[in-house]
């Protein structure tokens, strides 16, 4: 099995981005998923197939896999936004920011 080096590189870059910002990492993951979907559709339109660990995928199965990946991307983005909101609320309640009545 040969992995596409561009995809492997994109996954590594997305992982590095996620280390610095979960939200930016989630956005990068959407971009990666979209790029893989566009690449895959071009493979299928050229009359070729994509295999996943040696198992040939139909175009429909590939699109379902992309849809599932988008769902995971969305869950990661929502979790990152919620974490950012909690971090923001926690910093707003620090003693320096609390006003006495």
N, C-alpha and C positions, 0 to 999 in steps of 0.2 A: 504494500500500500504506500503510495506516494502522497504526501500532503502538499497542498499548494502553499509555497513559501510566503506568498502575499497574505494569505488568510492567517497563517501562523504568526507572521509579523504583526498583523492588525490585532490579533487576540492579545499578543504581548503588550502592544502599545495601549490597548484598552485597559488591560490590567494595571499598568503603570499609572494611567490617568485616574483609575478608580482609587488608587492608594492616596492620591492627593485630594480628590473630590469625588464623593459618591455620586453626586448629581451629574458632574461632567462625565464620569465613567458610564453612567446609565445612558446619557445622550450618545456617547461614543459607541456604546453597545447597539443602540438603535441604528446608527450609521453603519456599523459592521454587519448587522443583520440585513439591512437593506442592500449593502454591497454584495453580500453573499447571494441574496435572492436575485439580484440583477445578473450577477455572474452565472448563477445556475440556470436562469431562464435563457441566457444566451447559449449555454451548453446544450440545453434541450432544443432550442430553435435551430441549432446546427445539426441536429439529428443524432447527437451523442447522448449518453446517459451518465448519471452520477451514481457512484457506489458509496455506500456507507459501511465501512469495515468489511468490504468485499460483497456486500449485499446490494444488488442493483435497486435503485429507487425509481419508481415511476415519477412523472412530473407532478402528479397529484400528491403523492407521498412527500415529495420534496417541498411542495407548497404548504402542506400541513405542518411539516417540520419547521418551516419558517414562521408560520402562524404561532406555533407553540413557543418558538424562540421569542417572538414579539410579546407574547404573554409574559414570559419570564422577564424580558426587558422592562415591561410596564410595571410589574411587581417590584423590581429593583428600583425603578425611578420613583414610584410612590413611597417606598420605604425610605429612600434617600431624602425625599422632600419632607416626610414626617420627622425624620431624624434631625434635619436642618431646622424645622420648626420647633422641635423640643429643645435643641441646643440654643436657639434664639430666645425662647421663653426662659430657659435657665439663666442665660446671661442677663436678661432683663430683670431678674429677681435677685441679682447680687446685691449685697448691702450698699454698694456705692450708688445703685440705681433705684433703690427703694426710698420713696419719699415718706416722711413722717407727716401724719395728719394733724 
